Amino acid sequence: MSIQERRERERAERHQLIIRIARELAEAEGWEAVTTRRLAERIEYSQPVLYSHFANKDAIVAAVALEGFAELAAQLRDVAHKVDGPVAVFTAVAGAYLAFGAANPALYDAMFTMASELPFGRPDSPTALKEAFAALAGPIAEVAGGEDPEPFTEVVWSALHGLVTLDRGGRLRPDFAERRLELLVERMLGGATDED
């Protein structure tokens, strides 16, 4: 391995370390605890080294968000392949989305609630973003009936996001979680089943 290749590998590893530590710190203490000074201390590099990778905290949050979109896409695709029938797939994907939001609060915030310059829904959207939307949109399009699948997907996504946000904020009763998902599927699909 050449010196240049080793430096590039070390830089890539350091870049990933910054993302990992930012995410860990955010999950443990919230995004307000993630500062460039604290990150520099945690990764044991100077702030100028950190700034050689990311222009500011917003860029770090965006990098964490992109990692999250890739993970969400993988999880949604995984559950979609484990069940048969469009309604079952829709239900599994919706449930996986809710579980992802509940299990990864800081990551979810980076992806969906914090201010972001990531371009959503545009041709220049990052690949991870497009793949996460496709992993959600594909199963939803299968059950959209006569609806235009893209706005139908956005409505379902909005409902899922609302459930994640309200649940995390303690605004919803935990004992209704399963029934809320059932109602969402029933109402969105007008009572359709895989037997129809």
C-alpha positions in Angstrom: 0.0 0.0 0.0 1.4 3.4 -1.0 1.7 6.3 1.5 -1.1 8.1 -0.4 -3.4 5.1 -0.1 -2.7 4.7 3.6 -3.4 8.4 4.2 -6.7 8.2 2.3 -7.7 5.1 4.3 -6.8 6.8 7.6 -8.7 9.9 6.5 -11.8 7.8 5.6 -11.5 6.0 9.0 -11.2 9.3 10.9 -14.2 10.7 8.9 -16.3 7.7 9.9 -15.1 7.9 13.5 -16.4 11.5 13.7 -19.8 10.4 12.5 -19.9 7.5 14.9 -18.9 9.5 17.9 -21.3 12.3 17.0 -24.1 9.8 16.8 -23.2 8.1 20.0 -23.0 11.4 21.9 -26.3 12.5 20.4 -28.1 9.3 21.4 -26.6 9.5 24.9 -27.1 13.2 25.6 -29.0 14.8 22.8 -27.8 16.9 19.8 -27.2 20.0 21.9 -24.4 18.0 23.6 -22.6 17.5 20.2 -20.2 20.3 19.8 -17.0 20.4 17.7 -15.0 20.9 20.9 -16.5 17.8 22.5 -16.1 15.8 19.3 -12.5 16.8 19.0 -11.8 15.7 22.6 -13.6 12.4 22.0 -11.9 11.5 18.8 -8.6 12.8 20.2 -7.8 15.1 17.4 -7.7 18.9 17.3 -10.7 20.9 16.1 -8.8 22.0 12.9 -8.6 18.2 12.0 -12.3 17.9 12.6 -13.0 21.0 10.5 -10.8 19.4 7.7 -13.6 16.8 7.5 -16.7 18.8 8.2 -17.4 22.5 7.8 -19.5 22.7 10.9 -21.9 20.8 13.2 -24.7 21.0 10.5 -22.4 19.1 8.1 -21.8 16.4 10.8 -25.5 16.1 11.5 -26.1 15.7 7.7 -23.5 13.0 7.5 -25.2 11.2 10.4 -28.6 11.6 8.7 -27.3 10.1 5.5 -26.0 7.1 7.5 -29.4 6.8 9.0 -31.2 6.9 5.7 -29.0 4.0 4.5 -29.8 2.0 7.6 -33.5 2.8 7.3 -33.6 1.7 3.7 -31.8 -1.6 4.6 -34.2 -2.3 7.4 -37.3 -1.5 5.4 -36.1 -3.7 2.5 -35.3 -6.5 4.9 -38.7 -6.7 6.5 -40.4 -6.3 3.1 -38.7 -9.5 1.9 -39.8 -11.5 4.9 -43.5 -11.4 4.2 -45.8 -12.1 1.3 -48.6 -10.0 -0.1 -48.8 -6.3 -0.6 -50.9 -5.6 2.5 -48.5 -7.7 4.7 -45.5 -5.9 3.2 -47.1 -2.5 3.7 -47.9 -3.4 7.3 -44.4 -4.8 8.0 -42.7 -1.7 6.4 -44.9 0.7 8.4 -44.1 -1.2 11.6 -40.4 -1.2 10.9 -40.5 2.5 10.2 -42.1 3.1 13.6 -39.7 0.8 15.4 -36.7 2.5 13.7 -37.9 5.9 14.9 -38.4 4.7 18.4 -35.1 2.9 18.6 -33.0 5.7 17.2 -34.3 9.0 18.6 -31.2 11.2 17.9 -30.6 9.6 14.5 -34.3 10.1 13.6 -34.1 13.7 14.7 -31.0 14.2 12.4 -32.9 12.7 9.6 -36.3 14.2 10.0 -36.7 17.0 12.6 -33.6 19.1 12.7 -33.0 21.8 10.1 -31.2 20.3 7.2 -29.8 21.4 3.8 -30.1 17.9 2.4 -32.2 18.1 -0.8 -35.3 16.0 -0.3 -37.4 14.9 -3.2 -35.1 16.3 -5.9 -33.0 14.8 -8.7 -29.9 15.8 -6.8 -30.9 14.1 -3.6 -28.2 11.9 -2.1 -28.5 8.2 -3.0 -29.1 7.1 0.6 -32.1 9.5 0.8 -33.5 8.2 -2.5 -33.1 4.6 -1.4 -34.8 5.2 1.9 -37.8 6.8 0.1 -37.9 4.0 -2.4 -37.9 1.4 0.3 -40.9 3.1 1.8 -42.6 4.1 -1.5 -42.3 0.7 -3.2 -44.5 -1.2 -0.8 -46.9 1.8 -0.5 -47.3 2.0 -4.2 -48.3 -1.6 -4.3 -51.4 -0.8 -2.2 -52.1 2.7 -3.4 -55.0 1.5 -5.6 -56.1 4.3 -7.9 -54.2 6.9 -5.9 -51.1 8.6 -7.4 -48.4 6.6 -5.5 -46.0 9.5 -4.7 -48.5 11.8 -2.8 -50.0 8.7 -1.3 -46.6 7.7 0.0 -46.1 11.2 1.4 -49.4 11.0 3.3 -48.5 7.6 4.7 -45.0 8.9 5.6 -46.5 11.9 7.3 -48.8 9.7 9.3 -45.9 7.5 10.3 -43.7 10.5 11.2 -46.5 11.9 13.3 -46.9 8.6 15.2 -43.1 8.5 15.8 -43.0 12.1 17.0 -46.1 12.0 19.2 -45.1 8.6 20.7 -41.5 9.8 21.5 -42.9 12.9 23.1 -45.1 10.9 25.4 -48.3 12.2 23.8 -49.7 8.8 22.9 -50.8 5.9 25.1 -48.2 3.0 24.9 -51.0 0.4 25.2 -52.5 1.5 21.9 -49.3 1.3 19.8 -50.3 -1.9 18.0 -53.9 -0.8 17.4 -52.7 2.6 16.0 -50.6 0.7 13.4 -53.6 -1.6 12.6 -55.9 1.5 12.2 -53.4 3.3 10.0 -53.2 0.3 7.7 -57.0 -0.3 7.7 -57.8 3.4 7.0 -55.0 3.9 4.4 -56.0 0.8 2.5 -59.7 1.1 2.9 -60.0 -2.3 4.5 -58.1 -4.1 1.7 -56.5 -7.4 2.5 -54.1 -9.7 0.7 -57.0 -12.0 0.0 -58.8 -9.4 -2.1 
